[in-house]
């Protein structure tokens, strides 16, 4: 299974992605494809890509619209947080469908709608009656082309965003996550969270004109992909896309994201807090996502072998010795190089250094000796089978496709990536362990009652 475990700082575990960035591999055939449904694609003249996946869900369709804009795109000083802000603002309404009317129409067609933002994208989605697909297109095209808000509405929503930040920041894990990113990254925009820097959020009510500039830059067809999955046909979806989005005007803005310089030494950040269990995060610089290189699948297999609940290290530290309350790890799928994070929480702060040493010990053993061939084969099979079992409805399929569209623009990256799993070898595992788990790429993040983390 491809594991999407929430980062402990956000929820309780971590994202275990698959990042691929080394040896070129061959293409995948039909029998390799992890998604057993045909992906139909059509690009409109304005650059909007339209993806349709017919799926046996009588009367039900999922309509997703992914905009490839996230906190990564916030390159200008003083105005972070606007990708997340528009996740809120897009529900403010238009002249044709004001907020209340938009919600009424949703109810009338049996649909529910929501949105979410991450580093690299913002996704808007609704799932409802497939017979009302045209109304879904009407609703979404109207707000994407005709979003209308006053300065007063803008300031109200900016205040709501500040309230959300304050609520989230009450969590010590959120505080440490923010500190970790700010410490680990020097120049790249992954330095700030999706919420943005707090000082920018405080100033956001004064940035009405900039908000309009941001929207006009990114809410354009060339940044966007429509994904429709369910009881639909490509012909109908493409026809509706042309009818409702064909006149959406293409933009001309290209973002210049600063390149992160190579890290040259171990970094540390610490949060003094005795109200929660002690915590340790070992955050290594990893590669960018690729659907043609072997690093990401190899890292995903490696971190599953080392840090899953079935791993020998988990059994030792969590179950047998009870030194750790929790242990997990994995890599982030990102457009640009991001983090591979290993996380542990503790009963006693005195055990933090021991657990850190044990983690490093098993990594060094992998570098030198690799992994058992049988364990490697079983892990690859488990990862692929688990993922395949989870894509069993229109929404999960659409959401998964949007993830890969975010990273490459191509939904077929899903199939390309999973075809690489079968090609991961022991040498690949040793290679990624030696390439990424190095002291000069490490940022140590800790929480304990002490003024310092106390972990070397």
Secondary structure, DSSP 8 states (H G I E B T S, - for coil): ---B---TTTSSS-B-B----SS------GGG-SS-S--EEEE-TTS-EEEEEE-S-TTEEEEEEEES-SGGG--STT-TTHHHHHHHHTTSB-SSSBHHHHHHHHHHTT-EEEEEE-SS-EEEEEEEEGGGHHHHHHHHHHHHHH----HHHHHHHHHHHHHHHHHHHTSHHHHHHHHHHHHH-SSSGGGS-TT--HHHHHHGGG-HHHHHHHHHHHSSGGGEEEEEEES--HHHHHHHHHHHHTT-----------------S-EEEEEE-SSS--EEEEEEE-----SSSSHHHHHHHHHHHHHSTTSHHHIIIIIIS--EEEEEEEE---SS--EEEEEEEES-GGGHHHHHHHHHHHHHHHHHH---HHHHHHHHHHHHHHHHHH--SHHHHHHHHHHHHHHHS-TTHHHHHHHHHTT--HHHHHHHHHHH--GGGEEEEEEESSSS----
